[in-house]
Amino acid sequence: MTLYYRPIAQTDPARPVAALPLAGPWAWFTHVEELARNRAPRVIPADAVPSDSLVRLTAPRAPIAGLSLDRPRLMGILNLTPDSFSDGGEFYAHDAAMTQAARMLDEGADILDLGGESTRPGAQEVPVDEEIARTVPVIAAIRAAGVTVPISIDTRKAPVARAALAAGAGLINDVSAFAFDPDMQGLAAETGAPVCLMHAQGLPDTMQDNPEYTDALLDVYDSLETSVARAEAAGIPRARILVDPGIGFGKRDPHNLALVARISLFHALGCPVLLGVSRKASIGRIGAIADAHDRGPASAAIGLWALGQGVQMLRVHDTQVHRQMIALWRAAARGQA
């Protein structure tokens, strides 16, 4: 029987002396939830966890793309597409993209995530040349303007990633976890670029047709564990890998909620965790928020829960709302500004 160990994260200022750090400085735990398939979970003391699993849960995460993970980080979304689900076309023009990049940086984004292909449910694949034409000039212009903040390229395709890295990007965000383009893994190993591996069931055009899981939480964990192991075998150290459970990618609301509720399990992979729920349809359904542009506060509410579970990075549209949330959350948790 395979056992999984989910740390029961806490951020209370009254921290027991024996509490263990949770992959970073702000969350800690004294107990874990031991999970297994076809068996009820049980809570056990942290010192009952096997030593190799405990090391993965407690070890500080290395910086990613030059960003230390000693505090929560925000990845600002810049969709250079005409058809993204919440802001399609708004930043498709070059000048609009540059203005939005500057705005997100002013509002506190730690890293910019640029994408030239929508991966919303039902989206069609974009040709490589078109995806490069949408993204690379903007990356180059941001760098030409003297901006040194890390840039991530959101793509499934190795030629796009290679062109973006050459223009100044420093992280590859692959929603297929290298499953779409077999050359992506070798490119990441060759260039030394850090990567974000996301779980998705199916391709964007069909992924929401009939997603099925035996146990959504453990199925997604197992899939990401396999993806991380393959990346390591290809020469990409675990220290250069972010993992993302892929909310909304081949998942219905019960699947999404199962992942968010126990997201601290993913620390057991030994990688920093990124969560992207910003403005997604599930937030609209659960919160009864029809307009995606109005979902920033609700997105931040889920982000707040995730930060309390030790998640190191949030991928967001509404950088100002999330930056305010983080500042007040940290002040409240510490009892000081």
For each residue, the residues with C-beta under 8 A, 3 or more apart:
1: 36 37 39
2: 36 37
3: 34 35 36
4: 34 35 36 218 221 265 268
5: 32 33 34 35 49 50 53 57 265 268
6: 32 33 34 35 262 264 265 268
7: 20 22 29 32 46 57 264 267 268 310
8: 29 30 31 32 33 43 264
9: 22 27 28 29 264 308 309 310
10: 15 19 27 28 29 30
11: 26 27 28 308 333
12: 15
13: 333 334 335
14:
15: 10 12 19 28
16: 19 30
17:
18: 30
19: 10 15 16 28 29 30
20: 7 28 29 30 46 54 57 58
21: 24 25 27 28 58 60
22: 7 9 27 28 29 57 58 264 267 310
23: 27 57 58 59 60 61 267 272 310 312
24: 21 27 60 61 69 70 310 312
25: 21 60 70 71
26: 11 71 72 307 310 330 333
27: 9 10 11 21 22 23 24 308 309 310
28: 9 10 11 15 19 20 21 22
29: 7 8 9 10 19 20 22 32 46 57
30: 8 10 16 18 19 20 45 46
31: 8 43 44 45 46
32: 5 6 7 8 29 43 44 45 46 48 49 57
33: 5 6 8 41 42 43 262
34: 3 4 5 6 41 42 43 44
35: 3 4 5 6 41 217 218 262 265
36: 1 2 3 4 39 41
37: 1 2 214 215 218
38:
39: 1 36
40:
41: 33 34 35 36
42: 33 34
43: 8 31 32 33 34
44: 31 32 34 48 49
45: 30 31 32 48
46: 7 20 29 30 31 32 49 54
47:
48: 32 44 45
49: 5 32 44 46 53 54 57
50: 5 53 54
51: 54 55
52: 55 56
53: 5 49 50 56 57 268
54: 20 46 49 50 51 57 58
55: 51 52 58 59 270
56: 52 53 59 267 268 269 270
57: 5 7 20 22 23 29 32 49 53 54 267 268
58: 20 21 22 23 54 55
59: 23 55 56 270
60: 21 23 24 25 69 70
61: 23 24 64 69 239 271 272 312
62: 69 239 240
63: 66 67 68 69
64: 61 67 69 171 194 240 242 272 313
65: 111 150 152 170 171 194
66: 63 150 170
67: 63 64 73 110 111 150
68: 63 71
69: 24 60 61 62 63 64 73 272 312 313
70: 24 25 60
71: 25 26 68 330
72: 26 307 311 312 313 314 326 330
73: 67 69 110 111 312 313 314
74: 108 109 110 111 313 314 316 319 322 323 326
75: 109 110 111 112 113 152 274 276 313 314 315 316
76: 101 104 105 107 109 111 112 113 316 317 319
77: 113 115 278 315 316 317
78: 91 97 100 101 104 112 113 114 115 138
79: 84 87 88 90 91 115 118
80: 91 92 97 114 115 116 134 135 138
81: 84 88 89 92 115 116 117 118 126 134
82: 88 89 92
83: 88 89 118 120 123
84: 79 81 87 88 115 118 120
85: 88 118 120 121 279 280 281 292
86: 278 279 292 293 295 317
87: 79 84 90 91 292 293 317
88: 79 81 82 83 84 85 92 118
89: 81 82 83 92
90: 79 87 96 100
91: 78 79 80 87 96 97 100
92: 80 81 82 88 89 96 97 134
93: 96 97
94: 97 98 137 138 141
95: 98 99
96: 90 91 92 93 99 100
97: 78 80 91 92 93 94 100 101 138
98: 94 95 101 102 138 141 142 145
99: 95 96 102 103
100: 78 90 91 96 97 103 104
101: 76 78 97 98 104 105 112 138 142 147
102: 98 99 105 106
103: 99 100 106 107 319
104: 76 78 100 101 107 109 112 319
105: 76 101 102 108 109 112 147 149
106: 102 103
107: 76 103 104 319 320 323
108: 74 105 319 320 322 323
109: 74 75 76 104 105 112 149 319
110: 67 73 74 75 149 150 313
111: 65 67 73 74 75 76 149 150 151 152 171 313
112: 75 76 78 101 104 105 109 142 149 150 151 152
113: 75 76 77 78 151 152 153 154 173 315
114: 78 80 135 138 139 151 152 153 154 164 169
115: 77 78 79 80 81 84 118 119 135 153 154 155 173
116: 80 81 126 130 131 132 133 134 135 154 155 160
117: 81 123 125 126 131 154 155 156
118: 79 81 83 84 85 88 115 123 126 204
119: 115 123 156 175 204 249
120: 83 84 85 123 204
121: 85 204 207 208 248 281
122: 204 205 208
123: 83 117 118 119 120 204 205
124: 204 205
125: 117 205
126: 81 116 117 118 130 131 134
127: 130 131
128: 131 132 157 159 160
129: 132 133
130: 116 126 127 133 134
131: 116 117 126 127 128 134 135 155 157 160
132: 116 128 129 135 136 159 160 163 164
133: 116 129 130 136 137
134: 80 81 92 116 126 130 131 138
135: 80 114 115 116 131 132 138 139 153 155 160 163 164
136: 132 133 139 140 163 164 167
137: 94 133 140 141
138: 78 80 94 97 98 101 114 134 135 141 142
139: 114 135 136 142 143 151 153 164 167 168 169
140: 136 137 143 144 167 168
141: 94 98 137 138 144 145
142: 98 101 112 138 139 145 147 151 168
143: 139 140 146 147 151 167 168
144: 140 141
145: 98 141 142
146: 143
147: 101 105 142 143
148:
149: 105 109 110 111 112
150: 65 66 67 110 111 112 170 171
151: 111 112 113 114 139 142 143 164 168 169 170 171
152: 65 75 111 112 113 114 169 170 171 172 173 196
153: 113 114 115 135 139 160 161 164 165 169 171 172 173
154: 113 114 115 116 117 173 175
155: 115 116 117 131 135 160 161 164 172 173 174
156: 117 119 174 175 176 180 181 184
157: 128 131 160 161 180 181 184
158: 161 162 181 183 184 186 187
159: 128 132 162 163
160: 116 128 131 132 135 153 155 157 163 164
161: 153 155 157 158 164 165 169 172 174 184 187 188 193
162: 158 159 165 166 187 191
163: 132 135 136 159 160 166 167
164: 114 132 135 136 139 151 153 155 160 161 167 168 169
165: 153 161 162 168 169 170 172 191 193
166: 162 163
167: 136 139 140 143 163 164
168: 139 140 142 143 151 164 165
169: 114 139 151 152 153 161 164 165 172 193
170: 65 66 150 151 152 165 193 194
171: 64 65 111 150 151 152 153 193 194 195 196 242
172: 152 153 155 161 165 169 184 187 188 193 194 195 196
173: 113 115 152 153 154 155 195 196 198
174: 155 156 161 177 178 180 184 195 196 197 198
175: 119 154 156 198 200 246 249
176: 156 179 180 181 198 200
177: 174 197 198 199 200 223 224 227
178: 174 181 182 184 185 188 197 227 230 231
179: 176 227
180: 156 157 174 176 184 203
181: 156 157 158 176 178 184
182: 178 185
183: 158 186 187
184: 156 157 158 161 172 174 178 180 181 187 188
185: 178 182 188 189 230 231 234 236
186: 158 183 189 190 234
187: 158 161 162 172 183 184 190 191 193
188: 161 172 178 184 185 191 192 193 195 231 234 236 240
189: 185 186 192 234 235 236
190: 186 187
191: 162 165 187 188
192: 188 189 240
193: 161 165 169 170 171 172 187 188 240
194: 64 65 170 171 172 240 241 242
195: 171 172 173 174 188 231 236 240 241 242
196: 152 171 172 173 174 241 242 243 244 274
197: 174 177 178 224 227 228 231 241 242 243 244
198: 173 174 175 176 177 243 244 245 246 249 276
199: 177 220 223 224 227 244 245 246 249
200: 175 176 177 203 207 246 249 250
201: 207 211 213 249 250 251
202: 206 207 209 211 250
203: 180 200 206 207
204: 118 119 120 121 122 123 124 207 249
205: 122 123 124 125
206: 202 203 209
207: 121 200 201 202 203 204 211 249 250
208: 121 122 211 250 252
209: 202 206
210:
211: 201 202 207 208 250 251 252 255
212:
213: 201 216 219 220 251 255
214: 37 218 219
215: 37 218 219
216: 213 219 220 251 254 255 258 259
217: 35 220 221 258 259 262 265
218: 4 35 37 214 215 221 222
219: 213 214 215 216 222 223
220: 199 213 216 217 223 224 245 246 259
221: 4 217 218 224 225 265 266 268 269
222: 218 219 225 226
223: 177 199 219 220 226 227
224: 177 197 199 220 221 227 228 243 245 266 269
225: 221 222 228 229 269
226: 222 223 229 230
227: 177 178 179 197 199 223 224 230 231 243
228: 197 224 225 231 232 238 241 243 269 270 271
229: 225 226 232 233
230: 178 185 226 227 233 234
231: 178 185 188 195 197 227 228 234 236 241
232: 228 229 235 236 237 238
233: 229 230
234: 185 186 188 189 230 231
235: 189 232
236: 185 188 189 195 231 232 240 241
237: 232 240 241
238: 228 232 241 270 271
239: 61 62
240: 62 64 188 192 193 194 195 236 237
241: 194 195 196 197 228 231 236 237 238 271
242: 64 171 194 195 196 197 271 272 273 274 313
243: 196 197 198 224 227 228 266 269 271 272 273 274
244: 196 197 198 199 273 274 275 276 315
245: 198 199 220 224 259 263 266 273 275
246: 175 198 199 200 220 249 250 251 276
247: 251 256 259 260 275 276 277 280 282
248: 121 251 256 277 280 281 282
249: 119 175 198 199 200 201 204 207 246
250: 200 201 202 207 208 211 246
251: 201 211 213 216 246 247 248 255 256 259
252: 208 211 255 256
253: 256 257 282 285 286
254: 216 257 258
255: 211 213 216 251 252 258 259
256: 247 248 251 252 253 259 260 277 282
257: 253 254 260 261
258: 216 217 254 255 261 262
259: 216 217 220 245 247 251 255 256 262 263
260: 247 256 257 263 275 277 302 305 306
261: 257 258
262: 6 33 35 217 258 259 265
263: 245 259 260 266 273 275 306 309 311
264: 6 7 8 9 22 267 309 310
265: 4 5 6 35 217 221 262 268
266: 221 224 243 245 263 269 271 273
267: 7 22 23 56 57 264 270 273 310
268: 4 5 6 7 53 56 57 221 265
269: 56 221 224 225 228 243 266 273
270: 55 56 59 228 238 267
271: 61 228 238 241 242 243 266
272: 23 61 64 69 242 243 312 313
273: 242 243 244 245 263 266 267 269 310 311 312 313
274: 75 196 242 243 244 311 312 313 314 315
275: 244 245 247 260 263 302 303 306 311 313 314 315
276: 75 198 244 246 247 280 314 315 316
277: 247 248 256 260 280 282 283 299 302 303
278: 77 86 295 296 299 314 315 316 317 318
279: 85 86 283 284 292 293 295 296 299 317 318
280: 85 247 248 276 277 283 284 295 299
281: 85 121 248 284 285
282: 247 248 253 256 277 285 286
283: 277 279 280 286 287 289 295 298 299 302
284: 279 280 281 287 288 289 290 292 295
285: 253 281 282 288
286: 253 282 283 298
287: 283 284 295 298
288: 284 285
289: 283 284 292 294 295 298
290: 284 294
291: 294 295
292: 85 86 87 279 284 289 295
293: 86 87 279 296
294: 289 290 291
295: 86 278 279 280 283 284 287 289 291 292 298 299
296: 278 279 293 299 300 317 318 321 322
297: 300 301 321
298: 283 286 287 289 295 301 302
299: 277 278 279 280 283 295 296 302 303 316 317 318 321 322
300: 296 297 303 304 316 318 321 322 325
301: 297 298 304 305
302: 260 275 277 283 298 299 305 306
303: 275 277 299 300 306 307 314 316 322 325
304: 300 301 307 308 325 329
305: 260 301 302 308 309
306: 260 263 275 302 303 309 311 314
307: 26 72 303 304 310 311 314 326 329
308: 9 11 27 304 305
309: 9 27 263 264 305 306
310: 7 9 22 23 24 26 27 264 267 273 307
311: 72 263 273 274 275 306 307 314
312: 23 24 61 69 72 73 272 273 274
313: 64 69 72 73 74 75 110 111 242 272 273 274 275
314: 72 73 74 75 274 275 276 278 303 306 307 311 322
315: 75 77 113 244 274 275 276 278
316: 74 75 76 77 276 278 299 300 303 319 321 322
317: 76 77 86 87 278 279 296 299
318: 278 279 296 299 300 321 322
319: 74 76 103 104 107 108 109 316 322 323
320: 107 108 323 324
321: 296 297 299 300 316 318 324 325
322: 74 108 296 299 300 303 314 316 318 319 325 326
323: 74 107 108 319 320 326 327
324: 320 321 327 328
325: 300 303 304 321 322 328 329
326: 72 74 307 322 323 329 330
327: 323 324 330 331
328: 324 325 331 332
329: 304 307 325 326 332 333
330: 26 71 72 326 327 333 334
331: 327 328 334 335 336 337
332: 328 329 335
333: 11 13 26 329 330
334: 13 330 331
335: 13 331 332
336: 331
337: 331
